[in-house]
Amino acid sequence: MGKGLMAKLIVMAMGILLVFGMALSTSAKEKPDQAVLDEFKALIPKDRVVKADKLYKVWQDIMAGKSKAVILDIRSHPEFKTGHIEGASHISGAHVYQVLNKFPDKNTEIYVHCRTKHRATYFVGTLYKYGYKNAYLVDDGIVGWIKAGYPLVNEFMGEFKVTRYEKQLKEKYLYREFR
């Protein structure tokens, strides 16, 4: 085998290793917290994961005064102010420790939601670590609530329903002072 052929084979092998290494690196970056997320999911009993329809029934009971359950929205302040479930309490997802002060009874029935369920999974898992026994994860979050056609409220419009949900609205406009 000539030196030229050997050099080409080495360069090809290095190229293949580089591409393979990049592929592994990319797949690891896609979900870097998956193992930790899975640990928190494992802390939540399966019967404590509910869909928007169950949350709606709980909400109706709360609004009718038949239940003392708490609906806890852990989205950011701007997300909450844009629209939330009427009567929902709000604690930023980064402030899980506030639950200890606001709801000290560890048997309190607490339904936690975020936009989908990612942040809420960490939050509810942490509540179980703190010893709470009736914390519920709303599996499809506020997006599931919206898609089911349930109402939201905010201080500017009162009650409203979202007729089309888009994670990232792409709209055309000429000018906006605030974006």
N, C-alpha and C positions, 0 to 999 in steps of 0.2 A: 504494500500500500504506500502510495506516495505521500510526501509531506503536504501537498496541496489538498489531497482528498481527506487526509487526517484533520487538517485545520478546518475544512468545511464541515466535517462530522462533529467536531467539537463545538463549532459555532451553532450548528443546528441543535445539538443537545442542550446547549446553554439557552437557546431561544425557547425550546420546548419547556425547560425547567422554569424559565422566567414567566411564560404564559400560564403554566400550571400554578405557580406561586401567586400570580396576580389573581387567578380565579379563586384560589383558596382565600386570599386576603379579602376579595370583594364579598364572598359569601359570608365571611365572618363579620364584616362591617354592616351587612344588611340588618342583622338582628343581634347587636352586641349584648343586649340585656336579656336575651331569651331565657337563659338558664336561671337568672335571678327572677324574672317574671314567672317562670314555671314554679319556682319555690313559693312565691306568694300565692299563686293559684292553688297550690296544694294545701295551703292553710285554710282555704275557704271551703266549707262543706258543700257538696254538690247541690243539696236542697236549699242552699242560700244564694243560688244564682238564679235570677228571675229575668223575664222579658218585660218589655214595655207594657204589655197587656195586664200583667200581674200588678205592676206599679200603678197603672191607671185605676185598678180596683181598690188598691190601698189608698190612693189619692182621694178617690170618691168617699171612702170611709172617713178619712181625715177631715175632708171638707164638710161632711155631714155631722162631724163631732162624735163619730162612732169609734174612732181609733186615736191613740196618742202616738202612733208611729211617727217617725221623723224622715222626711225626704231631704237628703243632703246632697246639694250640688257642689262639686269640688272643682268646677272649671275656673278659669281665671276670672278676675273681676270684669274685664270687658266682655268676655263670653256670657257671663251671668247677666250683665246689664242689657245685653242685646236681646235676650229673651230667656225666660226660665219658667219652670212649672210653678203655678200659683201656690203660695204658701211654703215653698221650699226654703230650707235654711241654706246658708252659703258659708263654706269655709274653703279657702284656697287649698288645693291638693298638697301644697308644700307645708301646710300647717296642720297636719294630722294631730299633733299634740293638743290642739285647741279642743278636740272632742272630749278629752279628759276633763276639761273645765266646764264646757257647755253641757255635756251629757255624762255626768259622773256615774250614773247607774249603768253598770255593765250589762244589764238585761234589757236596756232600751232597744226597741225595734228600730233600726236605722237602715234606710234604703239609700245607697250611695251610687251616684252616677256622675259621669263626666261626658265628654262628647260621644265616645264610642264605648270603651271599657278599659282601655289601657291604664290610664292613671288611676281609675277606680279600683282596679285589681290590686295595685300596690297599697292603696289606701285601706281597702277592706282587709287585706292580708295583715296589715299593720294593726288594725283594730283587733283582729283575732290574737295577734301577739300580745296586745295590751290586756287581753282577757275578756273582750266583749263576746257575747254569745249569740246575739241576734242581729248581726250586721249582714246585710244583703247586698250583693253586687248586681246592679242592673246591667245585664249582659250586652244590651245594644245601646245603652246610654241615651242621651237626649236625641240622637239621630234616629233611634228606633221609635222614640216617643213622637217625633215629628213625622216620620214616615207612616206611622199608624193614624195620623190625622188628629192627634190630641192637641189641645190648645197650649199656648205659651202666653206669658204676660211680660210687659216691661213698663217702666214709669212714663214712657212717652206715648205709647199707643194703647195701653190697656191690654185686653185679651185679643189674641190674633192666632191664626193658623198659617203655617208655612205651606204654600202650595207646591213649591219646588225647592228641594234641598240640593245644594252644591257645596262641596267642600271648599272649592276655590272658584268663586264666581268670576267669570270672565265677561266683563261688560265693556262697552265702548262709551266714552264720554269725551267732551271737549275740554272741560276744565273742572277741577275740584280744588278748593283751597286746602282742605284737609283730606289726607288719604290714609 
